[in-house]
Amino acid sequence: MQPFTQRVIDIIKHIPEGRVMTYGQVAEQAGSRRGARQVVRILHAMSNAHKLPWHRVVNAKGEVAIPDDEGRFLQMMHLQGEGIEVSESGKLDLERYRHSPLAWEEERF
């Protein structure tokens, strides 16, 4: 497994319940500022095998970006089940729900 892929998996596994990160944010944290599309591919290919909380990753606009209706509905259900308010169009408030690993670590201690 490539180091970038492993870092992406680790970052996504540590997104806390009730919080989200963007594809670009995950990519940047993993060391590739322009790797958002790679994050999408990693999620698509490895979510089941690595039991990733895939539903906690959204696009830069704070939107559920899954194009098919079933996947979109499922992601929205998971997010709402964790207390995240998601509009019918699939939009959420990134300022309120965005996970920032460094800030989160500081809050814990």
N, C-alpha and C positions, 0 to 999 in steps of 0.2 A: 504494500500500500504506500502511495506517495505521502511524504510528510504533510503537504497541504491538505490532502484528503483526511488524514488522521486528525489534524488540528480542527478542521471543520466539524468532524464527527464529535470531537471532545467539546467544542464550544456549544454545539446544538444540544448535546446531552445535558449541559449545565444551565440551560435557560430555565429559570424557575417557573413553576406553575403560576399562571396569572400574568405572565410577562411575555413579550415578544421581542424578536430582533428582526432586522431587515436582511435580505440576501446580501446586500452590499456591506452591511455592518459585520456580518459573519465573515465574509471574505476578507475584509480589512483586518479584523481581529486575527484571522488565520495567516495573514501575511501577504495577501494579494489584493490591493485596493480595487483592482479592476476585475476581480474574479467572481462577481455575482452570478454569472451564468454557470460557472463551474459548481457553485453551491447548489443551484437548481438541479443540475445533473446528479450531484452526489446525493441529494435528498431523494430524487426519483429512483436512483439505483440502489441506495443503501439503507433507506429508512426502516424497512422491515427487518433486514439482517442485523442491524445494530440497535433496533428498538428506539429509534430517534423520535423525539416529540416534534415531528415535522410540522405540525399545525401551529407551532409557535414562531414560524418564520413567515414574514409577509413582505410585500414589496415596499419600495422607498416612500410610497404615498400612504402607507398604512392600510393597504387593501389586500384582501384575499385575492391572490393572482391565479388561482387554478381555473383554467378555462371550462372544464367540463362541469356540468351542473351537480353531479353526484359528489365529486371531490370537493367542490366549492362548498356545498351544503355541509359535508362532513367536517371540513375545517372550521366553518363557522360554528357548528354545534360544539366541537371540542373547545374552542375558544370561549364560547358563552358558558360552557360547563365549568370553566375555570374562573368565571366571574368577569370576563372581558366583555364589555359592551360592544357589539358589532351591529352596524346598521344592516338593513335588508339588502343594501347594495354591496355589502362586504367590507365596509370601511370602519376603521377603529381609530382611536385617538393615540397616535404614537407618542406624544408628549407624556401622556398618562401611563401608558403600558410598556413603553420601550425599556428593555433591560440593558443596562450599561454595566458590564462585568466589573470594571474598576470601581465605579460608584457603589455598586451593590456590595462589594467586598468591604469598602469603607464603612457602609451602613451597618454591616454585621458586627463590626468590632469597635 
